[in-house]
Amino acid sequence: MTPEKKQQIFVAGHQGMVGSALVRTLSQNKSLQIIVATRRELDLTNQSAVRHFFAYQHFDQVYLAAAKVGGIHANSEYPADFIYQNLMIQNNVIDAAHQTDVQKLLFLGSSCIYPKFAEQPIQEESLLAGYLEPSNEPYAIAKIAGIKLCESYNRQYGRDYRSVMPTNLYGIHDNFHDQNSHVIPALIQRIHSAKIADQKQVEIWGTGQAKREFLYVDDMASACIHVMNAPFAQYQQMTATLSHLNIGTGEEVTIQELAQLICDVIGYQGKLIFNAQKPDGTPRKVLDISRLHQLGWQHQISLKKGLAQTYSWYLNQQGQLRTV
């Protein structure tokens, strides 16, 4: 008896935080064959290379997690890189999927697609309802274009290309760059260094009162797979005229509470000093995830557990951390 043919799943961006979590989770299903390609093997900004790659492989599903990402500093310094590279990656992968008759694709966006002053918690309907945060507008516009590209292929060609917008993500394989990292890896690195150096206090930018929502990356992978494989009729019912779904926990903490949790995980006994002369950023940012819950998915990993797992991984990766 010939073995049943495995489904061919392409994960674009498998070396990033989300992509690697997708590969870890999908690999547990032995009926799937996971296909990946490094940047050296496949330049996703090269249209002809991407088309040739897709034509040769014959994928059943595509997870588009590849993107140029970074914090406020990186977005401010390299706006042309952020909009150009992300547009090229998205356009090439989504169109190549269509040209090779891939019916199912999941595009990963970012909560920065929403207006700077969107009503909280942010509903999917808030897309294009106001001005974006200027510091990451080029990146956000690229992500909005990706959502609309998927929506347009669905409308014109009957494809099933879905989009998900995650809240702030963290976890293993995060970026610990001094200037380009996001808040959790930055705080882990700063507080860990203070503990090692026996510093009596750590300064943190802002008042500490800004509120944020955080999702552990393995929960993000689980949500992506759930959304990708949800029955079409059920997904259509949840999204209605929308073209994307929010992914998050629905829970929020202040930066002060987050920093104290990280201190508890690391075992740092010093004092936290909040510098109110530095910016807080948006006072509050949390996603409305009621549609995701109706679709049957909820997060499993608490913030404290996720932080502990991230710190444990951080300790084991000294000298090998991603810092780009």
N, C-alpha and C positions, 0 to 999 in steps of 0.2 A: 504494500500500500504506500503510495507516494504521500509524503508529509504535506499538510495543508500549507499553502503559501502564506507567509507572514505579511501583514500590512507594512508598507514602507512609509516611515514617518521621518520627515526632514525637520530638524531643529536648527534654524538659522540663529547664530549667536550662542552656540553651545558653551563657549568659554567664559561667558559673562555670568553674573550672579543668578539671573533668572533662567537663562538657557541651561546652565549646568544643573539647576534644580529640576528643570523639565526632563533632562536626560536621566537623572537619578530616579525620578518617579516613573517615567515611562518605561525604563529598563526593567522594572519589576514585573511588567506584563510580558510574558514569554511569547505571546502571539504577535508581538510587534518587532520589527527590525528598525532600529534607530540609525538614521544616516546623519552624519555631521561632516563639516569641512572647515579646516582652519583658514585664517585669512590668507596664509601663503598658498593654500590649495585652491581657494576661491575668493576672488575680490568681488564682494557683493555690489560694489559701485560700478562694476564693468558689465554693461548690458549683454554683450555677446557671450562673455564667459558664463554668466548666470543662465542665459537661454540654453547654451550648450549643455551645462550641468543638468538642468531640468529635463531636457530632451533625452538624455542618456539614462536617467534614473527611474522615471515613471513613479512618482510619489502618490500615495493615497491621501496623506494629510501633510500640511505644512504649519509649523509654529514659527511665526516671525518675531523672534526675540532680539534680533540683531539691531543695534543702534549705537550711535555715538552719544554718550551720556556724560554728565558731569555736574558739579555744583554751581553755585552762583558765580564764583570766580571764573571757572572755565567757560560758562555761557557768556559772560561779559567780555572775556578776552578773545573768544573765537566764534563769534556769531555766524560768520560765513561758513565755517566748517560744519557747524551744527545744523544749519538749514540745508546746505548742499548735500552733505554725506547722508543725512537721514532721508531726504527726498529720493536720492539715487537708490539707496538700499531698498526702500519701500517700493518704488516704482518698478525696479528690476525684478524683485522677488514676486510681487503680486501679479505683474503682467506675465512673467514666465510661468507661474502656476496656471493662469488662465490659458495661455497658449499651449500648454501640455495637458490640458483637460483635468487639472487637479480641482476637484469639486469642493474640498473642505480646507479652509485656511483660517488660522487665528492670528490676528494682528494685535500686538501688545503696545499700548500707548502709555500715557502718563496723565496723572491728575492735573498737571500744569496746563492742560488744554482748556480748562475752565477759566472764566473771567476772574480777574483779581478780586472783585468785590461780589462774587457770587453768593447768593443766600445760602446759609449753612443749616443743616448738612446739605452738601451739593448734590442736586439731582442731575440725572443724565440730560434732562431738558435744558439745563443751563448752558450747554454748548452753543457758542456763537451769540450769546445773549449780552455780551459786554466786552470791555477792553481787557486784554491779557496783562499779566505781570510783565513789565518791560524787560526785566533782567533775563528772562528766558523765552521771550516772544519768538525768536527764530526757531528754536527747538519745538515750541508748542505748535507753531504754524505747520511745521513738517508733520507732526503727529496728527493734527487735525486733517491734513491732506491725506494721510494714510487711512484714516477712518472713512473719509469721503470716497477715496479710491475703492475701498472694499464695498461700500454702499453702492457705488456706481456700477461695478461689475455684477453685483447682485441684481440690480434693476435691469441692466441692459442684457445680461447673459444668463441670468438665473443661477448664478453661483451661490454658494453657501459660505461666504467669507465673513467671519465674525470678528468683532473688536472688543477688547477689554481694557479698562482704564484702572490701573492699580493705584492705591494710596501709597504713602511712603513705605518703601520696602527696605528690609535689612536682613542680614544673615551671613552664612558662610559664603566665601568668595566675593565678599563686598570689597569696595575700593577704599584703601586706607591712605590715599595720597594726602599729603599735608594740606594742600589748598583745594583739591578737587573733590574730596570726600564729602558725604552727607553727614547729618548730625550724629547719628549713632556711632558709626566708625570713628568719627572725629572725637567724640566724647570718650569712647573706649580707649583710644590711643592716648588721649591727654590724661585721663584719670589713671590708667595703668602706669604711664611714665611718672606721674606724681607719686604713686605708691612705691615704685622701684627706687626713686630718688629720695624718698622719705620727706617729700614736701608737705608742709602743714596746710596749704590751701591750694585750690585750683580756681582760676578765673574762667567764667563762662560768659559769652556775649549775651546781652539783652537782660531783660528783667526776670526771665525764667517763667513768666506767666503766659506766654504764647502757647496755644494748645495744638497738638498734632495727633495724628492717627498713624499707627505703624503695623505692618503686616510682615510676618516672618516669611522668607522666600519659599520655603517648602510648602507653606499654605498657599502661596501664590501659584505654585506649580499645580497643586491639587485643584485649585479653582479653575485654572486655565483648561485642564483636561476635562473637568466637569462641564464647563461651558462648551468646549469643542464637541463633546459627545452627547450633549443634551438633545433629545428628540427635536427635530426641526419645528414641528407644530408647537411644542412647548416653548421653545426659544422665541418663536415668532410672537406667541401670546404675551410673553414677558416683555419683549422689546417694543412691540407694536410698530409705531412709525420710527422708532429710534434705531440707530445703527451701532450702538455700543452698550456695554454694561459696566458699571462700577464694580471694583473688587476691593474689599477692605474688611475691617473688623467691626466698624460702627462704634468703636470705643476710642476715647481720646484721653491724653494725659498732657499736663503742662511740661514744659522743658525742665522745670525744676524737679518735678516728680520723676521724669525720665532720668535725669542726672543722678538723683538719689538712688534709683533702682540700679543703675550701673555701678555706683559706689558699693552698694550691697553685694552685687554679684562679684565685683573685683576684690572686695574686702578692704576698701580704702576708708580710713577713719578721719581724714582731714576735713577741712571746711570748704564749702562751695561759696565762692564770691561771684555774685551776678553784677556785671558791668552794665548799668542802665544807660550809659552813654553810647553803647553799641546797639545796632538795630535788632528789633524782635522779628522783623518780617511780618507776614500776615498774622493778625491776632489769633485767628482760629481757622483750621482747615480740616474738615472731616467729610467723608463721602456718605451719601445716602445709599445704602446697599440693600434696601428692601426688595428690589427686584431679584437680586442675587439669592437672597434667602428664599424667595418664592420659587426660585428655580431649583431649590433643594440643597444649597451648599452653605456651610458655615465654617469659620476658621476653627482650628483645633489647638493651636499652639499659643499659650499665653505670652504676654510681653516678657515677663520675668524668665520663663523657660527659654524663650527664643534668645534673650540676651545672654543667658548662661551658656547656651549652645554656641552662640557666636563668639563669646569670649574664650571658651575652651578651644575652639578652632583657631582663633587668633593666636593663642599661646603656642599652639602646635605648628604655626606657620611662620614663626619668626625667621626673617631672611628670605622668605618666599612670598611675601604679601604682594597683592596687586596694588601698584602705586602709580598708575597712569591715568 
